[in-house]
Structures are given as structure tokens and as C-alpha cells.
């Protein structure tokens, strides 16, 4: 095999390895964020269930919370809407 072709193959293999590493880091970050979100929702549920936080206060906070992730405004608002639906579910905390 010619050395130029082999060099190109080696460079592509190296690039693939770097992309796989970056993907693994991104996946770990996503899992971390999902887990933190789940813990936060669970904590809100417990605080509301034991009377430490009123459902109305939690709803107001979620509506007004300044969460901004550049380039992901639609996703942030979808998450906000979902959490508001969960908090507004009538029998969730009884």
C-alpha cells in the first residue's frame, strides 16, 4: 500500500478515535444533567409533600426561573413546561 494512502488512513483513524472520545464525554455530561434533573424533581416533590414548599410557590419559581442555555431555548422551555405539568398534577403530592 502506498505511504500517502496509509498516512491518510492513519489520520482518519486518529480522527475517529478523537470523535469517539468526545462522544463519550458528551454522553457522560448528558447523563449527569439528566440525573441532576431527576434529583431536583424528586427533591421538589418531597418538599411539597411534607409541606416545606407550597405547590404554588414551586410553580411560580419554575415559571420565573431564569434558565438560559444559548442555542437551546426551545428545549429549556419544553423542560419548563413538563415540570410545570408535573407540579400541577392534582393528586401528585397527596
C-alpha contacts under 8 A as a table, 3 or more apart, distances in Angstrom:
res1	aa1	res2	aa2	distance
1	X	5	X	7.11
1	X	6	X	6.82
2	X	5	X	5.50
2	X	6	X	6.31
3	X	6	X	4.94
3	X	7	X	5.98
4	X	7	X	5.06
4	X	8	X	6.27
5	X	8	X	5.10
5	X	9	X	6.24
6	X	9	X	5.02
6	X	10	X	6.13
7	X	10	X	5.05
7	X	11	X	6.15
8	X	11	X	5.08
8	X	12	X	6.16
9	X	12	X	5.09
9	X	13	X	6.11
10	X	13	X	5.05
10	X	14	X	6.15
11	X	14	X	5.06
11	X	15	X	6.18
12	X	15	X	4.99
12	X	16	X	6.14
13	X	16	X	5.03
13	X	17	X	6.24
14	X	17	X	5.06
14	X	18	X	6.30
15	X	18	X	5.07
15	X	19	X	6.17
16	X	19	X	5.04
16	X	20	X	6.14
17	X	20	X	5.11
17	X	21	X	6.27
18	X	21	X	5.09
18	X	22	X	6.21
19	X	22	X	5.03
19	X	23	X	6.07
20	X	23	X	5.03
20	X	24	X	6.19
21	X	24	X	5.12
21	X	25	X	6.35
22	X	25	X	5.14
22	X	26	X	6.18
23	X	26	X	5.01
23	X	27	X	6.07
24	X	27	X	5.11
24	X	28	X	6.24
25	X	28	X	5.17
25	X	29	X	6.25
26	X	29	X	5.05
26	X	30	X	6.25
27	X	30	X	5.10
27	X	31	X	6.25
28	X	31	X	5.13
28	X	32	X	6.11
29	X	32	X	5.01
29	X	33	X	6.21
30	X	33	X	5.14
30	X	34	X	6.11
31	X	34	X	5.10
31	X	35	X	6.03
32	X	35	X	5.21
32	X	36	X	6.18
33	X	36	X	5.10
33	X	37	X	6.11
34	X	37	X	5.05
34	X	38	X	6.18
35	X	38	X	5.05
35	X	39	X	6.18
36	X	39	X	5.08
36	X	40	X	6.10
37	X	40	X	5.06
37	X	41	X	6.16
38	X	41	X	5.16
38	X	42	X	6.10
39	X	42	X	5.06
39	X	43	X	6.02
40	X	43	X	5.02
40	X	44	X	6.16
41	X	44	X	5.11
41	X	45	X	6.20
41	X	83	X	7.83
42	X	45	X	5.03
42	X	46	X	6.30
43	X	46	X	5.16
43	X	47	X	6.14
44	X	47	X	5.11
44	X	48	X	6.08
44	X	53	X	7.87
44	X	58	X	7.60
45	X	48	X	5.22
45	X	49	X	5.95
45	X	93	X	6.93
46	X	49	X	4.95
46	X	50	X	6.08
47	X	50	X	5.47
47	X	51	X	6.18
47	X	52	X	5.05
47	X	53	X	5.30
48	X	51	X	5.13
48	X	52	X	5.99
48	X	53	X	4.81
48	X	54	X	5.60
48	X	55	X	5.94
48	X	93	X	6.77
49	X	52	X	7.75
49	X	93	X	5.06
49	X	94	X	6.92
50	X	53	X	7.82
51	X	54	X	6.36
53	X	57	X	6.77
53	X	58	X	6.91
54	X	57	X	5.20
54	X	58	X	6.34
55	X	58	X	5.11
55	X	59	X	6.14
55	X	87	X	6.76
55	X	88	X	7.75
56	X	59	X	5.08
56	X	60	X	6.09
57	X	60	X	5.05
57	X	61	X	6.06
58	X	61	X	5.09
58	X	62	X	6.18
58	X	87	X	7.59
59	X	62	X	5.20
59	X	63	X	6.13
59	X	84	X	6.17
59	X	87	X	6.55
59	X	88	X	7.57
60	X	63	X	5.13
60	X	64	X	6.23
61	X	64	X	5.20
61	X	65	X	5.66
62	X	65	X	5.20
62	X	80	X	6.70
62	X	83	X	7.71
62	X	84	X	6.99
63	X	80	X	7.24
63	X	84	X	7.63
67	X	76	X	7.14
68	X	72	X	7.86
68	X	73	X	6.70
68	X	76	X	7.30
69	X	72	X	5.47
69	X	73	X	6.31
69	X	76	X	7.30
70	X	73	X	6.69
72	X	75	X	5.27
72	X	76	X	6.24
73	X	76	X	5.09
73	X	77	X	6.21
74	X	77	X	5.18
74	X	78	X	6.19
75	X	78	X	5.00
75	X	79	X	6.21
76	X	79	X	5.14
76	X	80	X	6.15
77	X	80	X	4.88
77	X	81	X	6.00
78	X	81	X	5.07
78	X	82	X	6.16
79	X	82	X	5.10
79	X	83	X	6.22
80	X	83	X	5.23
80	X	84	X	6.14
81	X	84	X	5.09
81	X	85	X	6.20
82	X	85	X	5.06
82	X	86	X	6.32
83	X	86	X	5.02
83	X	87	X	6.10
84	X	87	X	5.03
84	X	88	X	5.93
85	X	88	X	5.05
85	X	89	X	6.21
86	X	89	X	5.36
86	X	92	X	7.68
87	X	92	X	7.52
89	X	92	X	5.59
90	X	93	X	7.58
91	X	94	X	5.35
